[in-house]
Amino acid sequence: MKDDRPVLGIFLMLGFCIAAPLGDATAKLLGGQIDVAQLVLIRMGVQALVLLPIVHLWGLPVLGALAHLRLITWRAVLHMAGIGMMFLSLRYLPLADAVAIAFVMPFIMLLLGRFILNEEVGSRRLIACAVGFIGTLFVVQPSFAEVGWPALLPLGVALDFALFMLATRQLAKEVDAVSLQMVSGVLACAMLLPVMVIFAPLNVPGFALTWPENGTWGLILAMGFLGTGAHLLMTSALRYAPSATLAPMQYLEIPVAAVIGWLIFRDFPNGLALLGIQITIGAGLYIIFREQRLSRSARSSPAPDAPGAAE
């Protein structure tokens, strides 16, 4: 494409792979002081406040987003639920383990495409999905033995964000990405704030409202800016480099999370979890490269039903 600048796109994706686990790390630091729902509210509130002036200054269209209000609302609910489950899991799990388990999402998306959207998925990719799930179980098992059911929360994150990505796919051709994120942030705050006002006095677990201590405001702002910035970095990366180039790079988030987890919390995946992470990354990369190969074959072949197209 004329506007492709792959080197810039790669650097932007590297920025995402650093910003995303850093944002999770700040949420983990705040988890003992601020309840989950309030953390999600802060995260989505900062997103809305950061993107509102950007949408205004750049003159980005918003009416296109409002025309798909029902789907955007559903997407915002999924976004809040996914962030909430991830933040809650970080109270119990090492950062790298939580991130690695959540990377089962590409396998879930492939299966959703096969069994819900009736997309053609061949046996090799289905086998890779099975191998990836096995790798994920290797990561889950030691954490489950230690902390119990919270070790399964990143699996919920993966399923949630697979549905989130399906909704995003439907909206991507109709709605500007930055406007979509801004509207989602506003809708999330509009939905979550009244719920918290009702639930907080009733002492519902997860919905307590607390005034942060002075020393935590920097972490709170960092969490919001890092989360919002990570999404903007990924969106910008996709403007300058094809997704086929950038998709394998997302797996860099796992080793980055491992390094950040060790530096800040002095935790690191054990031997079984490390093996599972390697299996998960290997299976995920195989699926990505297989998709790329099939895509190139489809573009170069005039016959849509050529042998091997669904492998």
VEXMARDREN-55737 format. One record per residue: residue number from 1; residue in three letters; z negated, x negated, y of N, C-alpha, C, O in turn. Coordinates in steps of 0.02 Angstrom, whole numbers. Each point is the difference from the previous one (the first is absolute). Layout:
<recs>
(NUM,'Ala',(Z,X,Y),(Z,X,Y),(Z,X,Y),(Z,X,Y))
...
</recs>
This chain:
<recs>
(1,'Met',(0,-42,-61),(0,42,61),(0,-43,63),(-24,-57,-1))
(2,'Lys',(51,84,54),(6,-38,62),(-68,-20,28),(-7,-55,27))
(3,'Asp',(-44,99,-33),(-65,-13,30),(-47,-39,-47),(-57,-14,19))
(4,'Asp',(81,-3,-79),(-44,-36,-47),(-19,-69,26),(43,-39,21))
(5,'Arg',(-108,25,-22),(-26,-66,16),(-52,-15,-54),(-60,6,12))
(6,'Pro',(83,-25,-72),(-44,-3,-58),(-60,-47,9),(-54,15,-25))
(7,'Val',(63,-71,60),(-57,-46,9),(-55,34,39),(-59,-5,-17))
(8,'Leu',(78,41,71),(-50,37,39),(-33,54,-42),(-60,9,3))
(9,'Gly',(100,26,-43),(-27,52,-44),(-50,-28,-49),(-52,31,-14))
(10,'Ile',(67,-91,-13),(-46,-31,-48),(-66,-19,33),(-53,10,-28))
(11,'Phe',(57,-38,89),(-61,-18,36),(-41,62,17),(-62,-2,-4))
(12,'Leu',(94,56,22),(-36,62,14),(-34,26,-62),(-56,25,3))
(13,'Met',(90,-29,-61),(-31,23,-62),(-59,-45,-20),(-50,24,-26))
(14,'Leu',(56,-89,39),(-57,-45,-11),(-59,21,44),(-58,-2,-22))
(15,'Gly',(73,22,84),(-53,25,44),(-34,61,-29),(-61,7,4))
(16,'Phe',(101,38,-34),(-29,59,-33),(-45,-20,-58),(-55,27,-7))
(17,'Cys',(77,-75,-34),(-39,-21,-58),(-66,-33,19),(-45,-4,-41))
(18,'Ile',(40,-20,103),(-63,-28,24),(-42,54,35),(-60,5,-11))
(19,'Ala',(93,36,53),(-36,50,39),(-31,55,-44),(-56,21,13))
(20,'Ala',(92,1,-64),(-25,55,-42),(-65,-18,-36),(-49,37,6))
(21,'Pro',(46,-93,-43),(-65,-16,-31),(-54,-19,49),(-59,10,-14))
(22,'Leu',(77,-38,72),(-51,-13,52),(-30,66,24),(-61,5,10))
(23,'Gly',(103,46,-1),(-26,65,19),(-46,29,-53),(-52,29,17))
(24,'Asp',(71,-37,-81),(-44,23,-54),(-66,-39,0),(-53,28,-13))
(25,'Ala',(57,-93,28),(-61,-41,0),(-48,23,55),(-60,3,-11))
(26,'Thr',(86,15,70),(-44,25,54),(-31,66,-20),(-58,13,15))
(27,'Ala',(97,30,-50),(-29,63,-24),(-55,-13,-51),(-50,36,-1))
(28,'Lys',(59,-87,-41),(-52,-17,-49),(-63,-24,35),(-55,16,-21))
(29,'Leu',(63,-55,74),(-58,-24,39),(-36,58,33),(-62,-1,6))
(30,'Leu',(99,52,15),(-30,56,35),(-27,53,-47),(-37,45,20))
(31,'Gly',(55,-49,-85),(-16,53,-47),(-74,14,-7),(-19,57,-14))
(32,'Gly',(-23,-107,22),(-71,10,-7),(-33,31,61),(-59,19,-2))
(33,'Gln',(96,-14,58),(-29,24,63),(29,67,22),(-35,40,33))
(34,'Ile',(98,-27,-50),(34,61,23),(29,36,-60),(29,-32,-45))
(35,'Asp',(-38,98,43),(22,38,-58),(77,4,-3),(34,-13,50))
(36,'Val',(-9,32,-109),(72,-5,-13),(41,44,47),(49,-23,28))
(37,'Ala',(-69,86,-20),(39,45,41),(5,-24,72),(52,6,32))
(38,'Gln',(-107,-34,-5),(1,-26,68),(46,-61,5),(34,-9,50))
(39,'Leu',(-33,-34,-102),(45,-57,0),(73,23,1),(41,-28,36))
(40,'Val',(-26,80,-75),(68,27,-1),(18,29,68),(56,-10,25))
(41,'Leu',(-103,47,5),(12,28,66),(15,-54,52),(46,6,40))
(42,'Ile',(-85,-60,-42),(11,-55,46),(68,-31,-12),(37,-14,47))
(43,'Arg',(-21,3,-111),(65,-31,-18),(58,41,26),(46,-27,30))
(44,'Met',(-47,92,-40),(55,43,21),(-1,11,76),(52,8,31))
(45,'Gly',(-113,-7,-1),(-5,7,72),(30,-59,37),(36,8,49))
(46,'Val',(-51,-69,-73),(30,-59,31),(76,1,-7),(36,-18,46))
(47,'Gln',(-12,40,-105),(72,5,-10),(32,45,52),(51,-17,30))
(48,'Ala',(-81,75,-19),(27,47,50),(-3,-30,70),(49,6,38))
(49,'Leu',(-105,-36,-20),(-8,-28,68),(47,-59,13),(24,-8,56))
(50,'Val',(-12,-32,-107),(45,-58,8),(72,23,7),(38,-27,40))
(51,'Leu',(-18,76,-80),(70,19,-3),(21,50,54),(59,4,17))
(52,'Leu',(-106,34,10),(18,48,53),(35,-34,59),(54,22,19))
(53,'Pro',(-83,-75,11),(36,-32,55),(65,-33,-21),(47,-3,39))
(54,'Ile',(-43,-22,-101),(62,-31,-23),(55,52,-5),(56,-12,22))
(55,'Val',(-72,70,-50),(49,55,-4),(23,21,69),(59,13,11))
(56,'His',(-107,-10,37),(17,21,68),(43,-52,35),(51,17,30))
(57,'Leu',(-72,-81,-33),(36,-53,36),(69,-12,-28),(47,-14,37))
(58,'Trp',(-40,20,-102),(66,-11,-32),(43,63,0),(58,-2,-20))
(59,'Gly',(-87,57,42),(38,63,1),(21,24,-69),(55,27,-8))
(60,'Leu',(-98,-37,-41),(18,18,-68),(-5,76,-9),(-42,32,30))
(61,'Pro',(86,-4,-71),(0,74,-10),(-60,23,-40),(-18,-31,-51))
(62,'Val',(-12,85,73),(-57,29,-35),(17,69,-28),(-28,21,-51))
(63,'Leu',(74,14,84),(17,68,-22),(27,1,-71),(-10,47,-37))
(64,'Gly',(46,-101,19),(25,-4,-69),(-56,0,-50),(7,29,-54))
(65,'Ala',(-63,-61,71),(-58,-1,-44),(-32,69,-5),(-19,23,-54))
(66,'Leu',(14,11,112),(-32,66,0),(40,51,-39),(-28,50,-23))
(67,'Ala',(93,-61,16),(41,45,-40),(-17,-2,-74),(18,45,-38))
(68,'His',(-52,-98,17),(-21,-7,-70),(-76,0,-5),(-29,-39,-38))
(69,'Leu',(-3,82,76),(-72,-2,8),(-37,10,-66),(-50,-33,-13))
(70,'Arg',(75,78,-29),(-36,14,-63),(-1,-62,-45),(-52,-17,-27))
(71,'Leu',(110,-16,19),(2,-59,-43),(-39,-58,31),(-32,-38,-36))
(72,'Ile',(35,31,102),(-37,-53,34),(-75,12,-7),(-39,-48,-8))
(73,'Thr',(17,111,11),(-70,16,-10),(-23,-19,-70),(-53,-29,-9))
(74,'Trp',(94,46,-41),(-15,-18,-69),(-3,-76,-7),(-44,-27,-34))
(75,'Arg',(90,-8,66),(1,-73,-2),(-63,-29,33),(-28,-49,-25))
(76,'Ala',(6,79,80),(-61,-23,33),(-62,9,-44),(-44,-42,-1))
(77,'Val',(42,99,-35),(-56,12,-46),(0,-53,-55),(-53,-27,-17))
(78,'Leu',(112,12,-11),(5,-53,-51),(-22,-67,28),(-33,-39,-33))
(79,'His',(54,25,95),(-17,-64,32),(-76,-7,7),(-29,-52,-17))
(80,'Met',(-4,105,41),(-73,-2,7),(-34,-8,-67),(-47,-40,-7))
(81,'Ala',(70,78,-43),(-31,-4,-66),(7,-70,-30),(-47,-27,-29))
(82,'Gly',(107,-2,36),(11,-66,-27),(-42,-53,33),(-30,-42,-34))
(83,'Ile',(27,44,100),(-42,-48,37),(-73,9,-19),(-37,-48,-9))
(84,'Gly',(15,112,5),(-70,14,-17),(-18,-27,-69),(-53,-31,-8))
(85,'Met',(96,42,-41),(-15,-25,-68),(0,-77,-1),(-41,-30,-34))
(86,'Met',(87,-1,71),(1,-73,2),(-63,-27,32),(-30,-47,-25))
(87,'Phe',(11,75,82),(-61,-23,34),(-62,9,-44),(-43,-44,-3))
(88,'Leu',(40,100,-33),(-57,12,-44),(0,-49,-58),(-53,-25,-20))
(89,'Ser',(112,10,-8),(3,-47,-56),(-23,-70,21),(-29,-37,-40))
(90,'Leu',(41,20,103),(-18,-67,24),(-76,-9,5),(-23,-57,7))
(91,'Arg',(-15,110,-10),(-73,-6,-1),(-24,-27,-66),(-55,-28,-5))
(92,'Tyr',(97,35,-47),(-22,-18,-67),(39,-57,-31),(-26,-36,-42))
(93,'Leu',(89,27,63),(45,-47,-33),(16,-60,44),(0,6,61))
(94,'Pro',(15,-63,-92),(28,-56,39),(65,20,32),(38,41,-27))
(95,'Leu',(-23,-69,85),(59,19,38),(64,-9,-42),(42,46,-2))
(96,'Ala',(-35,-103,-31),(62,-13,-38),(7,49,-58),(56,21,-15))
(97,'Asp',(-111,-3,-18),(4,47,-56),(24,68,24),(44,30,-31))
(98,'Ala',(-72,-6,86),(20,66,26),(73,0,20),(36,48,-16))
(99,'Val',(-13,-100,49),(70,-4,22),(46,-4,-61),(51,34,-3))
(100,'Ala',(-70,-75,-46),(42,-9,-60),(6,65,-40),(54,17,-23))
(101,'Ile',(-109,19,15),(2,63,-37),(45,50,36),(38,37,-32))
(102,'Ala',(-42,-35,98),(41,47,39),(74,-16,-6),(42,42,14))
(103,'Phe',(-25,-103,-35),(71,-19,-6),(32,30,-63),(56,-18,-17))
(104,'Val',(-91,62,-17),(31,40,-53),(45,53,31),(37,33,-36))
(105,'Met',(-40,-25,102),(40,52,35),(74,-4,-15),(30,53,-13))
(106,'Pro',(3,-112,14),(73,0,-14),(16,28,-69),(52,32,-9))
(107,'Phe',(-96,-42,-40),(13,27,-66),(-7,76,1),(39,36,-31))
(108,'Ile',(-89,-11,68),(-9,72,5),(60,32,35),(23,53,-20))
(109,'Met',(2,-86,73),(58,27,36),(61,3,-46),(38,49,2))
(110,'Leu',(-29,-100,-44),(57,1,-46),(-6,57,-49),(49,34,-15))
(111,'Leu',(-110,-23,-11),(-11,55,-47),(7,68,34),(28,47,-30))
(112,'Leu',(-51,-41,91),(9,63,37),(74,14,11),(24,57,-7))
(113,'Gly',(13,-110,24),(72,8,8),(34,22,-64),(47,40,1))
(114,'Arg',(-71,-66,-58),(31,17,-65),(-17,70,-22),(44,37,-21))
(115,'Phe',(-108,-18,26),(-22,63,-31),(-6,58,49),(-3,58,-22))
(116,'Ile',(2,-71,87),(-5,54,49),(65,9,38),(24,56,9))
(117,'Leu',(6,-112,13),(62,4,39),(62,-8,-43),(56,3,25))
(118,'Asn',(-66,-12,-91),(56,-6,-48),(47,-58,18),(60,4,-11))
(119,'Glu',(-89,-58,38),(40,-60,13),(10,-38,-65),(-42,3,-45))
(120,'Glu',(99,-38,40),(17,-36,-61),(-39,-65,-3),(9,-44,43))
(121,'Val',(-52,38,-92),(-41,-61,-10),(8,-22,-72),(-16,37,-46))
(122,'Gly',(41,-97,37),(15,-24,-67),(-61,-25,-38),(-55,-5,28))
(123,'Ser',(66,-10,-91),(-55,-19,-45),(-32,-66,22),(-61,-7,-6))
(124,'Arg',(100,-40,32),(-30,-64,19),(-51,8,56),(-53,-31,-2))
(125,'Arg',(69,73,50),(-47,10,55),(-61,40,-22),(-55,-11,25))
(126,'Leu',(65,58,-71),(-57,37,-27),(-47,-46,-39),(-61,7,4))
(127,'Ile',(90,-54,-42),(-41,-49,-35),(-38,-44,50),(-59,-15,-10))
(128,'Ala',(93,-5,64),(-33,-40,52),(-58,39,31),(-52,-29,16))
(129,'Cys',(61,95,-8),(-55,42,26),(-60,-3,-48),(-57,-8,22))
(130,'Ala',(71,14,-87),(-55,-2,-49),(-36,-67,2),(-61,-2,-2))
(131,'Val',(99,-52,7),(-30,-67,5),(-42,-6,63),(-55,-27,-1))
(132,'Gly',(82,53,57),(-38,-2,63),(-65,38,-4),(-51,-22,26))
(133,'Phe',(52,81,-59),(-62,38,-9),(-51,-39,-42),(-59,2,15))
(134,'Ile',(84,-36,-66),(-46,-40,-42),(-32,-55,43),(-60,-12,-5))
(135,'Gly',(100,-21,46),(-27,-50,45),(-52,28,46),(-52,-31,13))
(136,'Thr',(64,92,13),(-48,32,44),(-65,15,-37),(-54,-7,29))
(137,'Leu',(59,28,-92),(-60,13,-39),(-42,-63,-10),(-61,3,-2))
(138,'Phe',(95,-60,-3),(-37,-63,-6),(-41,-13,63),(-54,-29,-3))
(139,'Val',(80,50,61),(-37,-8,63),(-56,51,4),(-55,-16,23))
(140,'Val',(69,78,-46),(-50,53,5),(-59,-12,-47),(-57,12,19))
(141,'Gln',(71,-37,-80),(-51,-2,-52),(-64,-36,20),(-55,29,-7))
(142,'Pro',(59,-92,32),(-64,-33,18),(-35,34,58),(-62,3,3))
(143,'Ser',(101,24,44),(-30,35,57),(-33,65,-23),(-54,17,23))
(144,'Phe',(87,19,-70),(-29,62,-26),(-64,-13,-37),(-48,38,5))
(145,'Ala',(47,-93,-43),(-61,-17,-38),(-58,-16,48),(-58,11,-18))
(146,'Glu',(75,-35,77),(-53,-20,47),(-22,56,46),(-60,10,10))
(147,'Val',(108,29,17),(-18,50,52),(13,71,-22),(-20,47,36))
(148,'Gly',(55,-35,-93),(12,68,-23),(60,31,34),(49,-33,17))
(149,'Trp',(-53,100,-6),(57,39,23),(32,-24,66),(60,9,8))
(150,'Pro',(-97,-41,39),(34,-22,61),(57,-49,-13),(44,-9,43))
(151,'Ala',(-44,-24,-101),(55,-45,-16),(66,37,-9),(54,-30,3))
(152,'Leu',(-58,97,-13),(61,39,-8),(28,25,67),(56,26,3))
(153,'Leu',(-94,-35,51),(23,25,65),(68,-30,21),(41,38,25))
(154,'Pro',(-29,-103,-34),(67,-26,20),(58,32,-39),(56,3,26))
(155,'Leu',(-70,21,-88),(53,37,-35),(15,65,37),(58,21,4))
(156,'Gly',(-111,12,22),(11,59,41),(39,-17,63),(42,39,23))
(157,'Val',(-58,-97,7),(37,-24,59),(75,-7,-17),(43,20,38))
(158,'Ala',(-30,-50,-96),(70,-11,-20),(38,66,-9),(56,6,25))
(159,'Leu',(-87,42,-59),(33,65,-9),(9,34,68),(53,28,14))
(160,'Asp',(-105,-30,27),(4,31,66),(57,-30,42),(39,37,30))
(161,'Phe',(-35,-103,-28),(50,-31,42),(70,5,-30),(50,-6,36))
(162,'Ala',(-44,16,-102),(65,14,-29),(26,67,27),(58,5,18))
(163,'Leu',(-102,45,-17),(19,65,29),(14,-7,75),(46,31,27))
(164,'Phe',(-87,-73,7),(9,-13,72),(70,-30,13),(34,19,47))
(165,'Met',(-13,-66,-90),(65,-32,9),(57,49,-14),(52,-4,33))
(166,'Leu',(-62,49,-81),(52,50,-12),(9,45,61),(56,17,18))
(167,'Ala',(-112,3,13),(4,40,61),(33,-40,56),(40,27,39))
(168,'Thr',(-57,-92,-34),(30,-42,51),(75,-7,-9),(37,0,48))
(169,'Arg',(-15,-6,-111),(71,-4,-15),(37,61,27),(54,-6,28))
(170,'Gln',(-84,65,-38),(32,61,23),(5,3,76),(47,29,27))
(171,'Leu',(-95,-60,7),(-2,3,73),(39,-57,33),(19,6,59))
(172,'Ala',(-7,-60,-95),(25,-62,31),(67,10,34),(12,-30,52))
(173,'Lys',(32,72,-80),(67,8,29),(0,46,60),(49,2,38))
(174,'Glu',(-104,36,-29),(-1,50,53),(-46,-19,58),(9,25,56))
(175,'Val',(-59,-68,-68),(-52,-12,50),(-7,-75,12),(0,-40,-46))
(176,'Asp',(-5,21,110),(-12,-69,18),(-67,-23,-29),(-49,37,2))
(177,'Ala',(48,-99,-30),(-58,-23,-37),(-63,-5,44),(-54,20,-22))
(178,'Val',(61,-45,83),(-58,-8,45),(-25,68,22),(-61,12,1))
(179,'Ser',(107,34,16),(-20,67,18),(-36,35,-57),(-49,36,10))
(180,'Leu',(73,-47,-71),(-31,30,-59),(-72,-24,-8),(-45,39,-13))
(181,'Gln',(34,-105,21),(-67,-27,-6),(-46,27,55),(-59,14,-13))
(182,'Met',(86,-7,74),(-41,25,55),(-20,73,-12),(-59,17,6))
(183,'Val',(107,24,-24),(-14,71,-13),(-49,7,-58),(-45,42,1))
(184,'Ser',(54,-84,-53),(-45,2,-57),(-72,-17,20),(-47,31,-23))
(185,'Gly',(40,-81,67),(-66,-19,24),(-34,56,39),(-59,14,-10))
(186,'Val',(97,18,53),(-27,56,40),(-20,58,-46),(-55,27,6))
(187,'Leu',(99,-10,-53),(-15,55,-46),(-62,-16,-43),(-42,43,-12))
(188,'Ala',(38,-105,-12),(-58,-19,-41),(-65,8,38),(-48,27,-27))
(189,'Cys',(47,-49,89),(-61,7,40),(-16,74,13),(-58,20,-2))
(190,'Ala',(110,20,16),(-10,71,13),(-27,36,-61),(-37,49,7))
(191,'Met',(55,-72,-67),(-25,31,-61),(-69,-26,-20),(-43,39,-21))
(192,'Leu',(32,-104,28),(-61,-30,-27),(-60,9,46),(-56,9,-24))
(193,'Leu',(66,-12,90),(-57,4,46),(-39,65,-7),(-61,-2,-4))
(194,'Pro',(93,62,2),(-39,61,-9),(-37,2,-67),(-56,26,-4))
(195,'Val',(87,-53,-48),(-33,-2,-66),(-63,-42,4),(-52,19,-28))
(196,'Met',(56,-76,62),(-59,-42,6),(-54,33,42),(-59,-7,-16))
(197,'Val',(77,41,69),(-49,35,42),(-37,53,-41),(-60,12,11))
(198,'Ile',(95,21,-58),(-31,51,-41),(-43,-31,-55),(-56,21,-13))
(199,'Phe',(84,-73,-20),(-33,-28,-59),(-57,-47,15),(-48,-5,-38))
(200,'Ala',(52,-30,95),(-51,-51,15),(-70,30,4),(-46,-28,-30))
(201,'Pro',(35,84,65),(-68,28,2),(-25,25,-67),(-60,7,-11))
(202,'Leu',(107,6,-36),(-19,24,-66),(-14,-57,-49),(-16,11,-58))
(203,'Asn',(20,-73,84),(-12,-60,-41),(45,-4,-62),(-21,-22,-53))
(204,'Val',(83,43,62),(49,-6,-54),(16,-74,-10),(17,-34,48))
(205,'Pro',(-23,7,-110),(13,-71,-11),(70,-21,23),(50,33,-16))
(206,'Gly',(-47,-88,52),(63,-27,23),(19,21,70),(46,-28,30))
(207,'Phe',(-82,78,-2),(20,28,65),(-53,-10,54),(0,35,50))
(208,'Ala',(-45,-82,-60),(-51,-12,50),(31,-30,64),(46,-41,-4))
(209,'Leu',(-72,61,61),(22,-27,64),(-54,-46,27),(-58,20,8))
(210,'Thr',(76,-82,6),(-48,-48,26),(30,-36,60),(61,-10,4))
(211,'Trp',(-105,-9,43),(24,-39,57),(-2,-74,-19),(-54,-26,-16))
(212,'Pro',(111,-7,16),(1,-70,-23),(-44,-45,42),(-8,11,60))
(213,'Glu',(-20,-62,-92),(-37,-51,36),(47,-41,44),(60,-5,-14))
(214,'Asn',(-89,-25,66),(42,-38,47),(41,-54,-34),(58,-13,19))
(215,'Gly',(-87,-19,-69),(35,-55,-32),(58,20,-45),(39,-42,-22))
(216,'Thr',(-33,108,8),(52,23,-45),(63,25,35),(50,13,-32))
(217,'Trp',(-53,-7,99),(58,29,35),(62,-43,-8),(56,25,-5))
(218,'Gly',(-65,-91,5),(57,-44,-10),(33,11,-67),(61,2,-6))
(219,'Leu',(-102,5,-47),(27,14,-66),(35,67,-3),(52,8,-33))
(220,'Ile',(-81,42,66),(29,67,0),(69,-1,32),(48,27,-28))
(221,'Leu',(-42,-59,86),(65,-4,34),(49,-42,-42),(59,17,-5))
(222,'Ala',(-84,-71,-26),(43,-42,-41),(27,40,-59),(59,-6,-16))
(223,'Met',(-101,47,-16),(23,40,-56),(56,47,21),(51,5,-35))
(224,'Gly',(-59,29,91),(51,46,23),(64,-34,19),(54,22,-19))
(225,'Phe',(-60,-78,57),(61,-35,22),(36,-34,-59),(61,0,-2))
(226,'Leu',(-99,-28,-44),(31,-33,-58),(37,51,-44),(55,-13,-22))
(227,'Gly',(-87,71,11),(33,51,-41),(63,26,33),(52,7,-33))
(228,'Thr',(-56,8,98),(58,24,36),(53,-54,5),(60,13,-9))
(229,'Gly',(-82,-75,25),(47,-55,6),(36,-15,-65),(59,-17,1))
(230,'Ala',(-94,24,-58),(32,-13,-64),(58,48,-11),(53,-21,-23))
(231,'His',(-63,85,38),(54,49,-8),(58,-16,47),(58,6,-20))
(232,'Leu',(-72,-26,81),(53,-16,47),(38,-62,-22),(61,-4,7))
(233,'Leu',(-97,-46,-34),(33,-60,-24),(48,16,-58),(56,-26,-2))
(234,'Met',(-79,69,-44),(44,18,-55),(61,38,24),(56,-13,-20))
(235,'Thr',(-68,62,65),(56,39,26),(50,-45,36),(60,8,-8))
(236,'Ser',(-86,-54,49),(44,-46,36),(38,-47,-47),(58,-15,11))
(237,'Ala',(-92,-7,-64),(32,-45,-48),(61,35,-31),(52,-32,-10))
(238,'Leu',(-59,96,-6),(55,37,-31),(58,11,48),(55,15,-22))
(239,'Arg',(-67,-23,87),(55,5,48),(44,-62,-2),(60,5,13))
(240,'Tyr',(-88,-63,-30),(36,-63,6),(21,-30,-67),(41,-45,-2))
(241,'Ala',(-69,70,-53),(18,-27,-66),(3,57,-50),(-38,48,6))
(242,'Pro',(83,-52,-54),(6,53,-50),(-62,5,-43),(-34,-50,-12))
(243,'Ser',(19,110,-12),(-59,11,-41),(3,-42,-64),(-53,-20,-26))
(244,'Ala',(113,7,0),(6,-41,-60),(-27,-71,11),(-26,-31,-46))
(245,'Thr',(33,6,107),(-27,-66,16),(-75,2,9),(-35,-47,-20))
(246,'Leu',(10,101,49),(-71,2,19),(-46,25,-56),(-58,-19,-3))
(247,'Ala',(84,62,-42),(-43,31,-51),(-39,-50,-41),(-60,9,-10))
(248,'Pro',(92,-63,-16),(-41,-47,-40),(-55,-34,40),(-51,-20,-28))
(249,'Met',(61,14,94),(-50,-34,42),(-66,38,5),(-52,-29,14))
(250,'Gln',(55,95,-26),(-61,40,6),(-54,-24,-48),(-60,8,14))
(251,'Tyr',(81,-37,-70),(-49,-23,-49),(-40,-60,25),(-50,-18,-31))
(252,'Leu',(72,-12,86),(-39,-54,30),(-67,27,26),(-47,-39,10))
(253,'Glu',(43,104,0),(-62,30,24),(-58,-12,-49),(-57,-6,22))
(254,'Ile',(72,2,-87),(-54,-9,-49),(-32,-69,5),(-61,-4,7))
(255,'Pro',(100,-51,-10),(-33,-66,9),(-32,-9,69),(-51,-32,5))
(256,'Val',(82,61,47),(-31,-3,66),(-68,35,-1),(-49,-25,28))
(257,'Ala',(46,84,-61),(-64,36,-5),(-51,-41,-39),(-59,1,16))
(258,'Ala',(82,-37,-68),(-46,-41,-39),(-30,-56,43),(-59,-13,-4))
(259,'Val',(101,-19,45),(-24,-54,43),(-48,28,53),(-53,-29,11))
(260,'Ile',(70,85,20),(-43,31,51),(-66,21,-31),(-53,-10,29))
(261,'Gly',(57,40,-89),(-61,22,-35),(-46,-58,-15),(-61,6,6))
(262,'Trp',(90,-64,-26),(-42,-58,-14),(-30,-29,64),(-58,-19,1))
(263,'Leu',(99,15,53),(-24,-30,62),(-56,42,33),(-48,-28,26))
(264,'Ile',(55,94,-28),(-47,43,36),(-58,22,-45),(-58,0,21))
(265,'Phe',(73,19,-83),(-51,31,-43),(-20,-44,-59),(-46,17,-37))
(266,'Arg',(80,-74,29),(-13,-44,-56),(8,34,-67),(-35,-16,-48))
(267,'Asp',(82,64,44),(16,30,-65),(73,-15,-18),(42,-7,44))
(268,'Phe',(-29,1,-108),(66,-19,-24),(10,32,-68),(-47,4,-40))
(269,'Pro',(108,18,24),(11,32,-65),(-18,-46,-57),(13,-61,2))
(270,'Asn',(-43,90,-56),(-17,-41,-57),(62,-13,-43),(55,21,18))
(271,'Gly',(-64,-55,-75),(57,-20,-41),(42,57,-24),(62,-3,5))
(272,'Leu',(-93,57,-31),(38,58,-24),(36,35,57),(58,20,-8))
(273,'Ala',(-91,-13,65),(31,31,57),(59,-41,26),(51,27,20))
(274,'Leu',(-59,-93,-19),(55,-44,21),(60,8,-46),(57,2,24))
(275,'Leu',(-69,2,-89),(55,11,-47),(34,67,14),(61,4,1))
(276,'Gly',(-101,48,10),(28,65,16),(41,0,63),(52,32,4))
(277,'Ile',(-76,-68,48),(37,-4,63),(67,-33,-12),(51,22,27))
(278,'Gln',(-49,-76,-67),(63,-34,-14),(49,46,-37),(59,0,14))
(279,'Ile',(-85,38,-63),(42,46,-37),(28,54,46),(59,17,-3))
(280,'Thr',(-103,11,45),(21,53,47),(54,-26,47),(50,34,11))
(281,'Ile',(-60,-93,18),(49,-28,45),(66,-13,-36),(53,16,26))
(282,'Gly',(-57,-44,-87),(61,-14,-38),(39,63,-15),(61,2,8))
(283,'Ala',(-95,51,-30),(34,62,-16),(29,32,62),(56,26,-1))
(284,'Gly',(-94,-28,57),(26,28,62),(61,-36,26),(48,31,22))
(285,'Leu',(-49,-98,-26),(58,-38,22),(60,12,-45),(57,2,24))
(286,'Tyr',(-69,7,-89),(56,14,-45),(34,66,20),(61,3,3))
(287,'Ile',(-102,48,12),(29,65,19),(40,-7,65),(55,27,6))
(288,'Ile',(-83,-64,42),(35,-9,64),(67,-35,-10),(51,22,25))
(289,'Phe',(-51,-77,-62),(62,-37,-11),(49,39,-43),(60,-6,9))
(290,'Arg',(-86,46,-55),(44,43,-40),(33,53,44),(60,13,-7))
(291,'Glu',(-98,16,53),(28,49,47),(54,-33,42),(53,30,12))
(292,'Gln',(-65,-91,11),(49,-34,41),(65,-12,-39),(54,10,26))
(293,'Arg',(-62,-32,-89),(59,-14,-41),(41,63,-12),(61,-1,5))
(294,'Leu',(-96,56,-22),(35,63,-12),(34,26,63),(54,29,-3))
(295,'Ser',(-88,-39,61),(30,21,63),(64,-38,15),(49,28,22))
(296,'Arg',(-51,-95,-34),(60,-40,11),(56,21,-48),(58,3,20))
(297,'Ser',(-76,11,-82),(50,21,-49),(31,66,19),(60,10,-8))
(298,'Ala',(-102,36,33),(26,66,20),(48,-6,58),(50,36,3))
(299,'Arg',(-65,-82,45),(44,-8,58),(67,-33,-19),(51,15,30))
(300,'Ser',(-53,-59,-80),(60,-37,-18),(43,37,-51),(59,-17,-10))
(301,'Ser',(-88,68,-24),(37,36,-52),(23,68,26),(-40,36,29))
(302,'Pro',(104,-18,-39),(24,66,22),(-23,56,-46),(3,59,18))
(303,'Ala',(-25,-76,-78),(-19,52,-48),(-74,13,4),(-39,-45,-16))
(304,'Pro',(18,106,36),(-72,15,6),(-36,2,-66),(-61,-6,-2))
(305,'Asp',(98,15,-54),(-33,6,-64),(15,-60,-44),(5,6,-61))
(306,'Ala',(1,-65,93),(14,-61,-38),(-56,-15,-49),(-58,14,15))
(307,'Pro',(75,-42,-74),(-52,-16,-50),(-53,-46,29),(15,-47,37))
(308,'Gly',(-77,61,-53),(-55,-42,22),(-27,18,69),(-47,-32,24))
(309,'Ala',(76,83,9),(-22,17,68),(-71,25,2),(-32,-3,53))
(310,'Ala',(7,28,-108),(-67,29,0),(-50,-45,-36),(-54,23,-18))
(311,'Glu',(71,-86,6),(-46,-43,-36),(-62,-15,41),(-44,-35,-23))
</recs>
